[in-house]
């Protein structure tokens, strides 16, 4: 029987089916293995690409500087002009948290960085043409903000993986806090805390629901929702309204609360961008510098500085008016600083009159530019002289011509007015700001000791030697800045304690006697303050009712550098220190602009600061030295003032240093009526009258004569008590002809100190009699080339001076 052909075909078909199914199983197994391999490679690729992104990082925090009353000063920019990134300490504020979660990530509390439900919903809406819908969680947004890039599928997968790992590593709360720190808020502002300050001028915790909703709305489109523009602000309001309704739906707001917050939202107006005040640029730059040194970074709140914006505006107006007037006299610019006396906090700071002035170098901070000090350092020289007991308040310092001999030549010291005041009490020598007495005090006190004090006051560089400056230290040889000078005067104003300027509201509030280093003894500092605040002590150099005199106690010191290049004033009251500098940026001469001009500006500032004291209310006098005795002394002798003294001054002394002798400068003499000579025992009483005369040491003879106070009364001369000393010229001096002056008009003054003060002395040059010269024995000799010997002699006695040898070339 034959088998049908189709049976064989059926077996073949079965075998082929079995082979096909085997192949399919092999292909499926291969595909599964390939898919597993690809999945592993995908996961590995994702891990390799994101492993360094599993961190919470941001740009550095941007400090905002405010004045002492919260007014905006400046913010410090960073790379790419990004600002913000303020940390939020502790638990984030409820309102901003609820608003952000309501609109950005409602399931934040239940997912672990990836909201699969939101992803599925977003895919469904996109597929069903219902519009695109985001599914990014807070953690995914943190991942994207920390590592921005082009939106691709791979980028999305990376963000999902990063978000999951961030939550696993740091937890939900830290990730959310970090989002609050870096969330975009438009206008290159990042972080909710920073945005709250910039847009609403409030801490984040103080925002209303409506304000918090506005900030939460910005994250969707911070570029389009620019709150500084009406259109952008309107878009932000629209989205904020949506957020408030979501909060009501979630029962975070009641119906009445929702209505109130919607009204608040509608009443909001676009904020105005805050700008740096143009008059405070130098102060702002100093704030940046000080903040960097002190570590102030504004992570939680703005940096509250000590500056007063109202005072800054006043200083700017004052400088503008002053420069408009004084530039015609060669003044190019000025600087001013105001600080609290006790704390050292800087209340006002002006580095130049106008920062953007190229003609007058406004970009230079003249408050930090070293310039010649003029007479401003004299109080510290006098303080050291009292401290070392080289002088006392009763010391008399001659304000007479002074020539200093040095190996490099002879130098004449002159006063600013080229006049002489004769005998000056210590107080008056300082208050009159005389150069010659200051140089005398410096010579006696010691150059090295004085320079060491200047170094301790941060006025001088200890790496240099005092000899580099010499006696010029007393008259402007040292260059310092207004900042350094004000800090040094702060030592005097605070009873000798170390003092420095502070820039922030929480600095320098320790008060006095708080353990600060003492640089000058307390009582010495108080004495100097009393000297500088006494308007009578300034006479006759500075008249009454001048810019140096106030209606309340103020210590004032002016300074003028050589050639009127710099004009200084430092003034301090019981509350404030004020420093003013004026001069030319190129160090050019001005037209006689001196320290009194700067004093007028300082007075204008200080009286504005203390209006009540200027009306005689709440004025606080400077305290006298503790434990010192008050004694009235004669200002010409420094001895106890008597009934013959025409004037007396109240001085303070340690008990052991009180003057004990009565004034010997004012004396009553018995005079022969016939010839005006001193009467002796042979003169009958009927021919005697009594006359009060001023009796000063012989060195004051020329000064007395020039002021109509000589010659002295004549009596019998005791030849055994005589001396004759040439005071000018100084032996060893070298003189040179002036080629622009005719030889006949070039002469040399000859001066001598004579004891007793006789009628006349004879002057000899090279052994030949030049002239017989009466009291005060001063004459001039027309100079001649060559070496010369000069002598002085009594006419009718064998009394000779030591010969003085000079050279004229």
Buried (B, 14 or more C-beta within 10 A) or exposed (E): EEEEEEEEEEEEEEEEEEEEEEEEEEEEEEEEEEEEEEEEEEEEBBEEBBEEBBEBEBBEBBBBBBBBEEBBBBBBEBEEEBBBBBBBEEEBBEBBBBBBBBBBBEEBEEBBBBBEEBBEBBEEBEEEEEEEEEBBBBBBBBBBBBBEEEEEEEBBBBBBBBBBBBBEEBEBEEBBBBBBBBBBBBBBBBBBBBBBBBBBBEBBBEBBBBBBBBBBBBBBBBEEBBBBBEEBBEBBBEBBBEBBBBBBEEEBBEEEBBEBBBEBBEEBEBBEEBEEBEBBBBBBBBBEEBBEEEEBBBBBBBBBBBBBBBBBBBBBEBBEEBBEEBBEEBBBBBBBBBBBBBBBBBBBBBBBBBBEBEEBBBBBBBBBBEBBBBBBBBBBBBBBBBBBEBBBBBBBBBBBBBEBEEEEEBBEBBBBEEEBBBBBBBBBBBBBBBBBBBBBBBBEBBBEBBBBBBBBBBBBEEEEEBEEBBBBBBBBBBBBBBBBBBBBBBBBBBBBBBBBBBBBBEBBEEEEEEEBEBBBBBBBBBBBBBBBBBBEBBBEBBEEEBBBBBEBBBBBBBBBBBEBBBBBBBBBBBBBBBBBBBBBBEEEBBEEBBBBBBBBBBBBBBBBBBEEBBEEEEBEEBEBBEEBEEBBBBBBBBBBBBEBBEEBBBBBBBEEBBBEEBBEBBBEBBBBEEEEBBBEEEBEEEEEEEEEBBBBEBBBBBBBBBEEBBBBBBBEBEEEEBEBBBBBBEEEBEBEEEEEEEEEEBEBEBBBBBBBBBEBBBBBBEEEEBBEBEBBBBBEBEBEEEEBEBBBBBEEEEBEBEBBEBEBE
